[in-house]
Amino acid sequence: MTTTAAQRTATPPRTAPGRARLRIGRRAERWLLFAAVLVLTAIVLLPVIVIVLTAFKPAAEINAFPPTLLPGAWTLDNFAKIFNDLPFGRLFVNSLVFAGGVTVFALVFDSLAAYALARIDFRGSRVLLIVIVASLMIPFQATLIPVYQLVAQLGWVNTFAGLIIPRAADAFGIFFLRQFFISLPRDLDNAARIDGAGEFRIFRSIVLPNAVPALLTLAIFTFVNNWNDLLWPLVFTTSPEMGTITSGLTLLTGPSGIIPYGTMMAGSLIAVLPLAVMFLIMQRRFIESVATTGLK
């Protein structure tokens, strides 16, 4: 009896031992992948772990050699000390007002400018876009002194206006939202214009509701960047009562350069908590927004 080509090339069925080895191999691959992800996560989170554990260590244990990772005696003295040495509650509120105010103003002005560049055809729009994008290449430090001089002339040093208004709009935010607005179908605008809607009505009722993913992404980036910023509040505030958490922590350094690491870590931990809580609350929406923003 002759065998056909199909019979000669057919793969023989796997035996029970072969299927068992295949399952073991796949299980081993999953465990290796899990172990690799666990190690990489531990490396990434190591600075955060050090901050958390150091915040609960007494000063003698922090300065001991060789250093230890886990505290031998847990204490809350560092948290009490930071509220005694600094007006930390006021610094926390200032950071919240500063970062939140910049975020609100940036969303309003960036979205308005992005809508004009993306959905309205006017003379010079392309040149204006080129200028905005080119401004991203100018170092922030190059404009710091002129902006400070302007703020000082307006009498806004040590005020929330001086902290917030110069950052009320951002070139990156304008460009980011413009790219998203371009991806929205123009048929929505045309249908609204036929019904008699004006540009602001189209912007408010059609474009913004469809741009929630991009707005949420920009809001998170703007809030985090300003919450963690050190140089801006350090330059535009000279009073400890108007400082932010990041600038206030620099006051802990003694005249001889001695740094109370336990108190510093306690303040850093408190500063990180709002960002962690915000991310946990908005985690799903944030991931969805990043994924959706990349779609056309």
Secondary structure, DSSP 8 states (H G I E B T S, - for coil): ----HHHHHS-----HHHHHHHHHHHHHHHHHHHHHHHHHHHHHHHHHHHHHHHHTS-HHHHS-SS--SS-SS---HHHHHHHHHS-HHHHHHHHHHHHHHHHHHHHHHHHHHHHHHHH---TTHHHHHHHHHHHTTS-GGGGHHHHHHHHHHTT-TTSHHHHHGGGS--HHHHHHHHHHHHHS-THHHHHHHHTT--HHHHIIIIIHHHTHHHHHHHHHHHHHHHHS--HHHHHH--SGGG--HHHHHGGGS-TTS---HHHHHHHHHHHHHHHHHHHHHSHHHHHHHHHHHT--
